[in-house]
Amino acid sequence: MAVRRLLSDLERALSRLEEAHARALNSPEEDYPFFRDSAVQRFEFTVEIFWKSVKSFLREFEGIDCRSPKSCIREFFSQGYIGENMAVKLLEMIDYRNLTSHTYKEDVAEAIFSRLPGYMEAVRYVLEVMREKVG
């Protein structure tokens, strides 16, 4: 089942993101930008596997084909898997993922990094919702 493989990949990606975030927070000041940028890059990877997991999940369990990250989140919400607040947070996460190509701007990198804890929590929640259904 493709969904199970994707969920395992998502779990690993999320764990690596959490690790990178923790390293950045605990790094010496002179190393912080390097580790922050590493965490932002991990965030980018994690969001990619996240939305592809949701897409595969919706196709397999609901017969729904969504074509973009935001449409997948909207469908996941429409099917009752998440509430409105979570959907808003996840849509915002997609917007911030789209900013990752601008991390050469310190303020953008900091803005993304500062939001990582909430996004990691949201991804973890959705991962658990999908795992429950997959079994």
C-alpha positions in Angstrom: 0.0 0.0 0.0 1.5 3.3 -1.2 0.0 5.2 1.7 1.8 3.2 4.4 5.1 3.8 2.7 4.5 7.5 2.4 3.4 7.7 6.0 6.7 6.0 7.0 8.6 8.5 4.9 6.7 11.3 6.5 7.4 10.1 10.0 11.1 10.0 9.2 11.1 13.4 7.6 9.2 14.9 10.5 11.6 13.3 13.0 14.6 14.8 11.0 12.9 18.2 11.0 12.4 18.1 14.8 16.0 17.1 15.2 17.2 19.9 13.0 15.0 22.4 14.8 16.4 21.3 18.2 19.9 21.5 16.9 19.4 25.1 15.7 17.8 26.1 19.1 20.8 24.6 21.0 23.6 25.7 18.7 26.2 28.3 19.5 25.2 31.8 18.3 27.8 31.8 15.5 26.4 28.4 14.2 22.8 29.3 14.5 22.2 30.6 11.0 23.6 27.4 9.5 21.4 25.1 11.7 18.4 27.4 11.2 18.7 27.2 7.5 19.1 23.4 7.7 15.9 23.2 9.7 14.1 25.4 7.1 15.4 23.1 4.3 14.1 20.0 6.3 10.8 21.9 6.6 10.6 22.2 2.8 11.2 18.4 2.4 8.7 17.6 5.1 5.9 19.7 3.6 6.5 18.0 0.2 6.1 14.5 1.6 3.3 15.7 3.9 1.0 16.9 1.1 1.8 13.9 -1.1 0.9 11.6 1.8 -2.4 13.5 2.2 -3.0 13.2 -1.6 -2.4 9.5 -1.6 -4.5 9.0 1.5 -7.5 10.9 0.0 -7.2 8.9 -3.3 -7.0 5.6 -1.5 -9.6 6.1 1.2 -12.0 8.6 -0.2 -11.6 8.2 -4.0 -10.6 11.9 -4.2 -7.9 13.2 -6.6 -6.5 16.5 -5.5 -3.8 18.2 -7.6 -2.1 20.8 -5.3 -1.1 21.0 -1.7 -3.8 23.5 -0.8 -6.6 21.5 -2.6 -5.5 18.4 -0.7 -5.7 20.2 2.6 -9.1 21.6 1.7 -10.4 18.1 0.8 -8.9 16.6 4.0 -10.9 19.3 5.9 -14.1 18.7 3.8 -14.0 15.0 4.6 -14.0 15.8 8.3 -10.5 14.6 9.1 -9.4 18.0 10.5 -11.2 21.0 11.9 -11.2 24.5 10.5 -8.4 25.9 12.7 -6.1 23.0 11.7 -6.9 23.6 8.0 -6.1 27.2 8.3 -2.7 26.4 10.0 -1.9 23.9 7.3 -2.8 26.3 4.5 -0.5 28.9 6.2 2.2 26.2 6.4 2.0 25.7 2.6 2.3 29.5 2.1 5.4 29.5 4.3 6.8 26.5 2.5 6.5 28.5 -0.7 8.7 31.2 0.9 11.6 28.8 1.4 13.2 29.9 -1.8 13.7 33.3 -0.2 15.6 32.2 2.9 18.6 34.2 1.7 16.6 37.0 3.4 17.3 36.8 7.1 13.8 38.0 8.1 12.1 35.3 5.9 14.3 32.6 7.3 13.6 33.7 10.9 9.8 34.0 10.1 9.7 30.4 8.8 11.9 29.1 11.6 9.8 30.7 14.3 6.7 29.0 13.1 8.2 25.5 12.9 7.0 24.2 16.3 3.4 24.9 15.4 3.8 23.3 11.9 5.6 20.3 13.3 2.7 19.8 15.8 0.1 20.1 13.0 1.9 17.6 10.7 2.3 15.2 13.7 -1.5 15.5 14.3 -2.4 14.8 10.7 0.1 11.9 10.5 -1.6 10.3 13.5 -5.1 10.9 12.0 -4.0 9.1 8.8 -2.2 6.3 10.7 -5.5 5.6 12.6 -7.4 5.1 9.4 -4.7 3.1 7.6 -4.3 0.8 10.6 
